[in-house]
């Protein structure tokens, strides 16, 4: 999920802080990993009714 990245960005904006290059790359990797996991999510399998007589 994107919550860790959004929390970091909102904290930076609120406190007026800047990031070092390493911190910026780490934040970008968190965002990329979150986006990748979101894009590969699969829908829940649907259970179908089977009529057995």
C-alpha distance matrix in Angstrom:
0.0 3.8 5.7 7.5 8.6 9.6 11.3 13.1 14.3 15.5 17.2 18.9 20.1 21.3 23.2 24.3 23.4 23.3 21.6 23.5 23.1 21.4 18.9 18.2 17.8 15.4 13.2 13.6 12.7 9.4 8.7 10.5 8.7 5.2 7.7 9.7 7.6 7.1 10.8 12.0 11.0 14.5 16.0 17.5 21.0 23.6 26.6 29.8 33.0 35.9 39.4 41.6 45.2
3.8 0.0 3.8 5.7 5.5 6.1 8.6 10.2 10.7 12.1 14.2 15.6 16.5 18.1 20.0 20.9 20.2 20.0 18.6 20.8 20.5 19.3 16.5 15.5 15.7 13.6 10.8 11.3 11.4 8.1 6.6 9.4 9.0 5.7 7.6 10.6 9.9 9.0 12.2 14.3 13.8 17.4 18.8 20.7 24.3 26.7 29.8 32.9 36.2 39.1 42.5 44.9 48.5
5.7 3.8 0.0 3.8 5.5 5.1 5.9 8.5 9.9 10.3 11.9 14.1 15.2 16.0 17.9 19.4 18.9 19.4 18.3 20.8 21.2 19.9 16.7 16.3 17.1 14.6 11.7 13.3 13.6 10.0 9.5 12.7 12.0 9.0 11.4 14.2 13.0 12.2 15.7 17.5 16.5 19.9 21.0 22.3 26.0 28.3 31.1 34.4 37.4 40.4 43.8 46.1 49.6
7.5 5.7 3.8 0.0 3.8 5.5 5.1 6.2 8.7 10.0 10.6 12.4 14.4 15.3 16.4 17.9 16.7 17.1 15.5 17.8 18.3 16.6 13.4 13.6 14.3 11.5 9.0 11.4 11.5 7.8 8.6 12.0 11.2 9.2 12.2 14.6 13.7 14.0 17.3 18.7 18.4 21.9 23.5 24.7 28.3 30.9 33.7 37.0 40.1 43.0 46.4 48.5 52.1
8.6 5.5 5.5 3.8 0.0 3.8 5.4 5.1 6.2 8.6 9.9 10.7 12.4 14.2 15.4 16.1 14.9 14.7 13.2 15.6 15.8 14.7 11.5 10.8 11.8 9.7 6.4 8.4 9.5 6.4 6.1 9.9 10.3 8.6 10.8 13.6 13.7 13.7 16.5 18.6 18.8 22.4 24.2 26.0 29.5 32.1 35.1 38.3 41.6 44.4 47.9 50.2 53.8
9.6 6.1 5.1 5.5 3.8 0.0 3.8 5.4 5.1 6.0 8.4 9.8 10.5 12.0 14.0 14.9 14.6 15.1 14.5 17.5 18.1 17.6 14.1 13.2 14.8 13.1 9.6 11.2 12.9 10.1 8.8 12.5 13.3 10.9 12.4 15.8 15.7 14.8 17.7 20.1 19.9 23.4 24.6 26.4 30.1 32.3 35.3 38.4 41.6 44.6 48.0 50.4 53.9
11.3 8.6 5.9 5.1 5.4 3.8 0.0 3.8 5.5 5.2 6.0 8.6 9.9 10.3 12.0 13.7 13.4 14.6 14.2 17.2 18.5 17.7 14.0 14.0 15.9 13.8 10.6 13.3 14.7 11.6 11.4 15.2 15.4 13.3 15.5 18.5 18.0 17.5 20.7 22.7 22.2 25.7 26.8 28.2 31.9 34.2 37.0 40.2 43.2 46.3 49.6 51.9 55.4
13.1 10.2 8.5 6.2 5.1 5.4 3.8 0.0 3.8 5.5 5.1 6.3 8.7 9.9 10.6 11.7 10.5 11.2 10.4 13.4 14.8 14.1 10.3 10.5 12.8 10.9 8.0 11.1 12.8 10.4 10.7 14.4 15.0 13.7 15.9 18.7 18.8 18.8 21.6 23.7 23.8 27.4 28.9 30.5 34.2 36.6 39.5 42.8 45.9 48.8 52.2 54.5 58.0
14.3 10.7 9.9 8.7 6.2 5.1 5.5 3.8 0.0 3.8 5.4 5.1 6.3 8.6 10.0 10.2 9.7 10.1 10.1 13.5 14.7 14.9 11.3 10.3 13.0 12.1 8.7 10.8 13.5 11.6 10.8 14.4 15.8 14.4 15.7 18.9 19.6 19.1 21.5 24.1 24.3 27.9 29.4 31.3 35.0 37.3 40.3 43.4 46.6 49.6 53.0 55.4 59.0
15.5 12.1 10.3 10.0 8.6 6.0 5.2 5.5 3.8 0.0 3.8 5.4 5.1 6.0 8.5 9.6 10.3 11.9 12.8 16.4 18.1 18.3 14.7 14.0 16.8 15.7 12.3 14.5 17.0 14.7 13.8 17.5 18.7 16.7 18.1 21.5 21.7 20.8 23.4 26.0 25.8 29.3 30.3 32.0 35.7 37.8 40.7 43.8 46.8 50.0 53.2 55.7 59.2
17.2 14.2 11.9 10.6 9.9 8.4 6.0 5.1 5.4 3.8 0.0 3.8 5.5 5.1 6.0 8.1 8.2 10.5 11.4 14.9 17.2 17.2 13.4 13.7 16.7 15.3 12.5 15.5 17.6 15.4 15.4 19.2 20.0 18.4 20.3 23.4 23.5 23.1 25.9 28.2 28.0 31.5 32.7 34.2 37.9 40.1 42.9 46.1 49.1 52.2 55.5 57.8 61.3
18.9 15.6 14.1 12.4 10.7 9.8 8.6 6.3 5.1 5.4 3.8 0.0 3.8 5.5 5.3 5.5 5.0 6.9 8.3 12.0 14.4 15.0 11.5 11.4 14.8 14.2 11.5 14.2 16.9 15.5 15.3 18.8 20.2 19.1 20.7 23.7 24.4 24.1 26.5 29.0 29.3 32.9 34.4 36.1 39.8 42.1 45.1 48.2 51.3 54.4 57.7 60.1 63.7
20.1 16.5 15.2 14.4 12.4 10.5 9.9 8.7 6.3 5.1 5.5 3.8 0.0 3.8 5.6 5.1 6.9 8.8 11.1 14.8 17.0 18.1 14.8 13.9 17.4 17.1 14.1 16.1 19.2 17.7 16.8 20.3 22.0 20.6 21.6 25.0 25.7 24.9 27.2 30.0 30.1 33.7 34.8 36.7 40.4 42.5 45.5 48.5 51.6 54.8 58.0 60.6 64.1
21.3 18.1 16.0 15.3 14.2 12.0 10.3 9.9 8.6 6.0 5.1 5.5 3.8 0.0 3.8 5.6 8.1 11.1 13.5 17.2 19.8 20.5 17.0 16.8 20.2 19.5 16.6 19.1 21.8 19.9 19.3 23.0 24.3 22.6 24.0 27.3 27.6 26.8 29.4 32.0 31.8 35.2 36.2 37.7 41.5 43.4 46.3 49.4 52.3 55.5 58.7 61.2 64.6
23.2 20.0 17.9 16.4 15.4 14.0 12.0 10.6 10.0 8.5 6.0 5.3 5.6 3.8 0.0 3.8 5.5 9.2 11.7 15.2 18.2 19.0 15.7 16.1 19.7 18.9 16.6 19.4 22.0 20.5 20.5 24.0 25.2 24.0 25.7 28.8 29.1 28.7 31.4 33.8 33.8 37.3 38.5 40.1 43.8 46.0 48.8 52.0 54.9 58.1 61.3 63.7 67.2
24.3 20.9 19.4 17.9 16.1 14.9 13.7 11.7 10.2 9.6 8.1 5.5 5.1 5.6 3.8 0.0 3.8 6.8 10.2 13.6 16.5 18.0 15.0 14.8 18.6 18.6 16.3 18.6 21.6 20.7 20.3 23.6 25.4 24.4 25.7 28.8 29.7 29.2 31.5 34.2 34.5 38.1 39.5 41.3 45.0 47.2 50.2 53.3 56.3 59.5 62.8 65.2 68.7
23.4 20.2 18.9 16.7 14.9 14.6 13.4 10.5 9.7 10.3 8.2 5.0 6.9 8.1 5.5 3.8 0.0 3.8 6.8 10.0 13.2 14.5 11.7 11.9 15.7 15.7 14.0 16.5 19.3 18.6 18.8 21.9 23.5 23.1 24.6 27.4 28.3 28.3 30.6 33.0 33.6 37.3 38.9 40.8 44.4 46.8 49.8 53.0 56.1 59.1 62.5 64.9 68.4
23.3 20.0 19.4 17.1 14.7 15.1 14.6 11.2 10.1 11.9 10.5 6.9 8.8 11.1 9.2 6.8 3.8 0.0 3.8 6.9 9.8 11.6 9.4 9.1 12.9 13.6 12.3 14.3 17.2 17.3 17.5 20.1 22.1 22.1 23.3 25.9 27.3 27.6 29.4 31.8 32.8 36.6 38.5 40.6 44.1 46.7 49.8 52.9 56.2 59.1 62.6 64.9 68.5
21.6 18.6 18.3 15.5 13.2 14.5 14.2 10.4 10.1 12.8 11.4 8.3 11.1 13.5 11.7 10.2 6.8 3.8 0.0 3.8 6.5 7.9 5.7 5.9 9.5 10.1 9.5 11.6 14.1 14.5 15.2 17.6 19.3 19.9 21.3 23.5 24.9 25.6 27.4 29.5 30.8 34.5 36.7 38.8 42.2 45.0 48.0 51.2 54.6 57.3 60.8 63.0 66.7
23.5 20.8 20.8 17.8 15.6 17.5 17.2 13.4 13.5 16.4 14.9 12.0 14.8 17.2 15.2 13.6 10.0 6.9 3.8 0.0 3.8 5.5 5.2 6.1 8.7 9.9 10.6 12.3 14.3 15.4 16.6 18.3 20.0 21.2 22.6 24.3 25.9 27.1 28.6 30.5 32.0 35.8 38.3 40.4 43.6 46.6 49.6 52.8 56.2 58.8 62.4 64.4 68.1
23.1 20.5 21.2 18.3 15.8 18.1 18.5 14.8 14.7 18.1 17.2 14.4 17.0 19.8 18.2 16.5 13.2 9.8 6.5 3.8 0.0 3.8 5.5 5.1 6.2 8.6 9.9 10.5 12.3 14.3 15.4 16.3 18.3 19.9 21.0 22.3 24.3 25.7 26.8 28.6 30.5 34.2 36.9 39.2 42.3 45.4 48.5 51.6 55.1 57.5 61.2 63.2 66.9
21.4 19.3 19.9 16.6 14.7 17.6 17.7 14.1 14.9 18.3 17.2 15.0 18.1 20.5 19.0 18.0 14.5 11.6 7.9 5.5 3.8 0.0 3.8 5.4 5.2 6.2 8.6 9.9 10.6 12.4 14.3 15.2 16.4 18.4 19.9 20.9 22.5 24.3 25.7 27.0 28.9 32.5 35.4 37.4 40.4 43.6 46.6 49.8 53.2 55.6 59.3 61.1 64.8
18.9 16.5 16.7 13.4 11.5 14.1 14.0 10.3 11.3 14.7 13.4 11.5 14.8 17.0 15.7 15.0 11.7 9.4 5.7 5.2 5.5 3.8 0.0 3.8 5.5 5.0 6.1 8.6 9.8 10.6 12.4 14.2 15.3 16.5 18.4 19.9 21.1 22.6 24.3 25.9 27.3 31.1 33.6 35.6 38.8 41.8 44.8 48.0 51.4 53.9 57.5 59.5 63.2
18.2 15.5 16.3 13.6 10.8 13.2 14.0 10.5 10.3 14.0 13.7 11.4 13.9 16.8 16.1 14.8 11.9 9.1 5.9 6.1 5.1 5.4 3.8 0.0 3.8 5.4 5.1 6.2 8.6 9.9 10.6 12.2 14.2 15.4 16.5 18.3 20.1 21.1 22.5 24.5 26.1 29.9 32.4 34.7 37.9 40.8 44.0 47.0 50.5 53.1 56.7 58.8 62.5
17.8 15.7 17.1 14.3 11.8 14.8 15.9 12.8 13.0 16.8 16.7 14.8 17.4 20.2 19.7 18.6 15.7 12.9 9.5 8.7 6.2 5.2 5.5 3.8 0.0 3.8 5.4 5.0 6.1 8.6 9.8 10.3 12.1 14.1 15.2 16.2 18.2 19.8 20.9 22.5 24.5 28.1 31.0 33.3 36.3 39.4 42.5 45.6 49.1 51.5 55.2 57.1 60.9
15.4 13.6 14.6 11.5 9.7 13.1 13.8 10.9 12.1 15.7 15.3 14.2 17.1 19.5 18.9 18.6 15.7 13.6 10.1 9.9 8.6 6.2 5.0 5.4 3.8 0.0 3.8 5.4 5.1 6.3 8.7 9.8 10.5 12.3 14.2 15.2 16.5 18.4 20.0 21.2 22.8 26.5 29.3 31.3 34.3 37.5 40.5 43.7 47.1 49.5 53.2 55.0 58.8
13.2 10.8 11.7 9.0 6.4 9.6 10.6 8.0 8.7 12.3 12.5 11.5 14.1 16.6 16.6 16.3 14.0 12.3 9.5 10.6 9.9 8.6 6.1 5.1 5.4 3.8 0.0 3.8 5.4 5.1 6.3 8.7 9.9 10.6 12.4 14.2 15.5 16.6 18.4 20.2 21.5 25.3 27.7 29.8 33.1 36.0 39.1 42.2 45.6 48.2 51.8 53.9 57.6
13.6 11.3 13.3 11.4 8.4 11.2 13.3 11.1 10.8 14.5 15.5 14.2 16.1 19.1 19.4 18.6 16.5 14.3 11.6 12.3 10.5 9.9 8.6 6.2 5.0 5.4 3.8 0.0 3.8 5.4 5.1 6.1 8.6 9.8 10.5 12.1 14.2 15.3 16.4 18.4 20.2 23.9 26.5 29.0 32.1 35.1 38.3 41.3 44.8 47.3 50.9 53.1 56.8
12.7 11.4 13.6 11.5 9.5 12.9 14.7 12.8 13.5 17.0 17.6 16.9 19.2 21.8 22.0 21.6 19.3 17.2 14.1 14.3 12.3 10.6 9.8 8.6 6.1 5.1 5.4 3.8 0.0 3.8 5.4 5.0 6.0 8.4 9.8 10.3 12.2 14.0 15.2 16.5 18.4 22.1 25.0 27.3 30.2 33.4 36.5 39.5 43.1 45.4 49.1 51.0 54.8
9.4 8.1 10.0 7.8 6.4 10.1 11.6 10.4 11.6 14.7 15.4 15.5 17.7 19.9 20.5 20.7 18.6 17.3 14.5 15.4 14.3 12.4 10.6 9.9 8.6 6.3 5.1 5.4 3.8 0.0 3.8 5.5 5.2 6.1 8.6 9.9 10.6 12.2 14.3 15.6 16.8 20.5 23.1 25.1 28.3 31.3 34.3 37.5 41.0 43.4 47.1 49.1 52.8
8.7 6.6 9.5 8.6 6.1 8.8 11.4 10.7 10.8 13.8 15.4 15.3 16.8 19.3 20.5 20.3 18.8 17.5 15.2 16.6 15.4 14.3 12.4 10.6 9.8 8.7 6.3 5.1 5.4 3.8 0.0 3.8 5.5 5.1 6.1 8.5 10.0 10.5 12.2 14.4 15.7 19.4 21.8 24.2 27.4 30.2 33.5 36.5 40.0 42.6 46.2 48.4 52.1
10.5 9.4 12.7 12.0 9.9 12.5 15.2 14.4 14.4 17.5 19.2 18.8 20.3 23.0 24.0 23.6 21.9 20.1 17.6 18.3 16.3 15.2 14.2 12.2 10.3 9.8 8.7 6.1 5.0 5.5 3.8 0.0 3.8 5.4 5.1 6.1 8.6 9.8 10.5 12.4 14.5 18.1 20.9 23.5 26.5 29.5 32.8 35.6 39.2 41.6 45.3 47.4 51.1
8.7 9.0 12.0 11.2 10.3 13.3 15.4 15.0 15.8 18.7 20.0 20.2 22.0 24.3 25.2 25.4 23.5 22.1 19.3 20.0 18.3 16.4 15.3 14.2 12.1 10.5 9.9 8.6 6.0 5.2 5.5 3.8 0.0 3.8 5.4 5.0 6.2 8.5 9.9 10.7 12.5 16.1 19.1 21.3 24.2 27.4 30.5 33.5 37.1 39.4 43.1 45.0 48.7
5.2 5.7 9.0 9.2 8.6 10.9 13.3 13.7 14.4 16.7 18.4 19.1 20.6 22.6 24.0 24.4 23.1 22.1 19.9 21.2 19.9 18.4 16.5 15.4 14.1 12.3 10.6 9.8 8.4 6.1 5.1 5.4 3.8 0.0 3.8 5.4 5.2 6.2 8.7 10.1 10.9 14.7 17.1 19.3 22.5 25.5 28.6 31.7 35.2 37.7 41.3 43.4 47.1
7.7 7.6 11.4 12.2 10.8 12.4 15.5 15.9 15.7 18.1 20.3 20.7 21.6 24.0 25.7 25.7 24.6 23.3 21.3 22.6 21.0 19.9 18.4 16.5 15.2 14.2 12.4 10.5 9.8 8.6 6.1 5.1 5.4 3.8 0.0 3.8 5.5 5.1 6.1 8.7 10.2 13.8 16.2 19.0 22.1 24.8 28.2 31.0 34.6 37.1 40.7 43.0 46.7
9.7 10.6 14.2 14.6 13.6 15.8 18.5 18.7 18.9 21.5 23.4 23.7 25.0 27.3 28.8 28.8 27.4 25.9 23.5 24.3 22.3 20.9 19.9 18.3 16.2 15.2 14.2 12.1 10.3 9.9 8.5 6.1 5.0 5.4 3.8 0.0 3.8 5.4 5.2 6.3 8.8 12.2 15.3 18.1 20.7 23.8 27.1 29.9 33.5 35.8 39.4 41.5 45.3
7.6 9.9 13.0 13.7 13.7 15.7 18.0 18.8 19.6 21.7 23.5 24.4 25.7 27.6 29.1 29.7 28.3 27.3 24.9 25.9 24.3 22.5 21.1 20.1 18.2 16.5 15.5 14.2 12.2 10.6 10.0 8.6 6.2 5.2 5.5 3.8 0.0 3.8 5.5 5.3 6.3 10.0 13.0 15.2 18.0 21.2 24.4 27.4 30.9 33.2 36.9 38.9 42.7
7.1 9.0 12.2 14.0 13.7 14.8 17.5 18.8 19.1 20.8 23.1 24.1 24.9 26.8 28.7 29.2 28.3 27.6 25.6 27.1 25.7 24.3 22.6 21.1 19.8 18.4 16.6 15.3 14.0 12.2 10.5 9.8 8.5 6.2 5.1 5.4 3.8 0.0 3.8 5.5 5.5 9.1 11.3 14.0 17.1 19.9 23.2 26.1 29.6 32.2 35.8 38.1 41.8
10.8 12.2 15.7 17.3 16.5 17.7 20.7 21.6 21.5 23.4 25.9 26.5 27.2 29.4 31.4 31.5 30.6 29.4 27.4 28.6 26.8 25.7 24.3 22.5 20.9 20.0 18.4 16.4 15.2 14.3 12.2 10.5 9.9 8.7 6.1 5.2 5.5 3.8 0.0 3.8 5.7 8.6 11.2 14.4 17.0 19.7 23.3 25.8 29.5 31.8 35.4 37.7 41.4
12.0 14.3 17.5 18.7 18.6 20.1 22.7 23.7 24.1 26.0 28.2 29.0 30.0 32.0 33.8 34.2 33.0 31.8 29.5 30.5 28.6 27.0 25.9 24.5 22.5 21.2 20.2 18.4 16.5 15.6 14.4 12.4 10.7 10.1 8.7 6.3 5.3 5.5 3.8 0.0 3.8 6.3 9.7 12.6 14.8 17.9 21.2 23.8 27.5 29.6 33.3 35.4 39.1
11.0 13.8 16.5 18.4 18.8 19.9 22.2 23.8 24.3 25.8 28.0 29.3 30.1 31.8 33.8 34.5 33.6 32.8 30.8 32.0 30.5 28.9 27.3 26.1 24.5 22.8 21.5 20.2 18.4 16.8 15.7 14.5 12.5 10.9 10.2 8.8 6.3 5.5 5.7 3.8 0.0 3.8 6.7 9.3 12.0 15.0 18.3 21.2 24.8 27.1 30.8 32.9 36.6
14.5 17.4 19.9 21.9 22.4 23.4 25.7 27.4 27.9 29.3 31.5 32.9 33.7 35.2 37.3 38.1 37.3 36.6 34.5 35.8 34.2 32.5 31.1 29.9 28.1 26.5 25.3 23.9 22.1 20.5 19.4 18.1 16.1 14.7 13.8 12.2 10.0 9.1 8.6 6.3 3.8 0.0 3.8 6.5 8.6 11.6 15.0 17.7 21.3 23.5 27.2 29.4 33.1
16.0 18.8 21.0 23.5 24.2 24.6 26.8 28.9 29.4 30.3 32.7 34.4 34.8 36.2 38.5 39.5 38.9 38.5 36.7 38.3 36.9 35.4 33.6 32.4 31.0 29.3 27.7 26.5 25.0 23.1 21.8 20.9 19.1 17.1 16.2 15.3 13.0 11.3 11.2 9.7 6.7 3.8 0.0 3.8 6.3 8.6 12.2 14.8 18.4 20.9 24.5 27.0 30.6
17.5 20.7 22.3 24.7 26.0 26.4 28.2 30.5 31.3 32.0 34.2 36.1 36.7 37.7 40.1 41.3 40.8 40.6 38.8 40.4 39.2 37.4 35.6 34.7 33.3 31.3 29.8 29.0 27.3 25.1 24.2 23.5 21.3 19.3 19.0 18.1 15.2 14.0 14.4 12.6 9.3 6.5 3.8 0.0 3.8 6.3 9.3 12.5 15.9 18.5 22.1 24.3 28.0
21.0 24.3 26.0 28.3 29.5 30.1 31.9 34.2 35.0 35.7 37.9 39.8 40.4 41.5 43.8 45.0 44.4 44.1 42.2 43.6 42.3 40.4 38.8 37.9 36.3 34.3 33.1 32.1 30.2 28.3 27.4 26.5 24.2 22.5 22.1 20.7 18.0 17.1 17.0 14.8 12.0 8.6 6.3 3.8 0.0 3.8 6.5 9.4 13.0 15.2 18.9 21.0 24.7
23.6 26.7 28.3 30.9 32.1 32.3 34.2 36.6 37.3 37.8 40.1 42.1 42.5 43.4 46.0 47.2 46.8 46.7 45.0 46.6 45.4 43.6 41.8 40.8 39.4 37.5 36.0 35.1 33.4 31.3 30.2 29.5 27.4 25.5 24.8 23.8 21.2 19.9 19.7 17.9 15.0 11.6 8.6 6.3 3.8 0.0 3.8 6.3 9.8 12.5 16.0 18.5 22.0
26.6 29.8 31.1 33.7 35.1 35.3 37.0 39.5 40.3 40.7 42.9 45.1 45.5 46.3 48.8 50.2 49.8 49.8 48.0 49.6 48.5 46.6 44.8 44.0 42.5 40.5 39.1 38.3 36.5 34.3 33.5 32.8 30.5 28.6 28.2 27.1 24.4 23.2 23.3 21.2 18.3 15.0 12.2 9.3 6.5 3.8 0.0 3.8 6.7 9.3 12.8 15.1 18.7
29.8 32.9 34.4 37.0 38.3 38.4 40.2 42.8 43.4 43.8 46.1 48.2 48.5 49.4 52.0 53.3 53.0 52.9 51.2 52.8 51.6 49.8 48.0 47.0 45.6 43.7 42.2 41.3 39.5 37.5 36.5 35.6 33.5 31.7 31.0 29.9 27.4 26.1 25.8 23.8 21.2 17.7 14.8 12.5 9.4 6.3 3.8 0.0 3.8 6.3 9.7 12.5 15.9
33.0 36.2 37.4 40.1 41.6 41.6 43.2 45.9 46.6 46.8 49.1 51.3 51.6 52.3 54.9 56.3 56.1 56.2 54.6 56.2 55.1 53.2 51.4 50.5 49.1 47.1 45.6 44.8 43.1 41.0 40.0 39.2 37.1 35.2 34.6 33.5 30.9 29.6 29.5 27.5 24.8 21.3 18.4 15.9 13.0 9.8 6.7 3.8 0.0 3.8 6.4 9.4 12.6
35.9 39.1 40.4 43.0 44.4 44.6 46.3 48.8 49.6 50.0 52.2 54.4 54.8 55.5 58.1 59.5 59.1 59.1 57.3 58.8 57.5 55.6 53.9 53.1 51.5 49.5 48.2 47.3 45.4 43.4 42.6 41.6 39.4 37.7 37.1 35.8 33.2 32.2 31.8 29.6 27.1 23.5 20.9 18.5 15.2 12.5 9.3 6.3 3.8 0.0 3.8 6.2 9.7
39.4 42.5 43.8 46.4 47.9 48.0 49.6 52.2 53.0 53.2 55.5 57.7 58.0 58.7 61.3 62.8 62.5 62.6 60.8 62.4 61.2 59.3 57.5 56.7 55.2 53.2 51.8 50.9 49.1 47.1 46.2 45.3 43.1 41.3 40.7 39.4 36.9 35.8 35.4 33.3 30.8 27.2 24.5 22.1 18.9 16.0 12.8 9.7 6.4 3.8 0.0 3.8 6.4
41.6 44.9 46.1 48.5 50.2 50.4 51.9 54.5 55.4 55.7 57.8 60.1 60.6 61.2 63.7 65.2 64.9 64.9 63.0 64.4 63.2 61.1 59.5 58.8 57.1 55.0 53.9 53.1 51.0 49.1 48.4 47.4 45.0 43.4 43.0 41.5 38.9 38.1 37.7 35.4 32.9 29.4 27.0 24.3 21.0 18.5 15.1 12.5 9.4 6.2 3.8 0.0 3.8
45.2 48.5 49.6 52.1 53.8 53.9 55.4 58.0 59.0 59.2 61.3 63.7 64.1 64.6 67.2 68.7 68.4 68.5 66.7 68.1 66.9 64.8 63.2 62.5 60.9 58.8 57.6 56.8 54.8 52.8 52.1 51.1 48.7 47.1 46.7 45.3 42.7 41.8 41.4 39.1 36.6 33.1 30.6 28.0 24.7 22.0 18.7 15.9 12.6 9.7 6.4 3.8 0.0
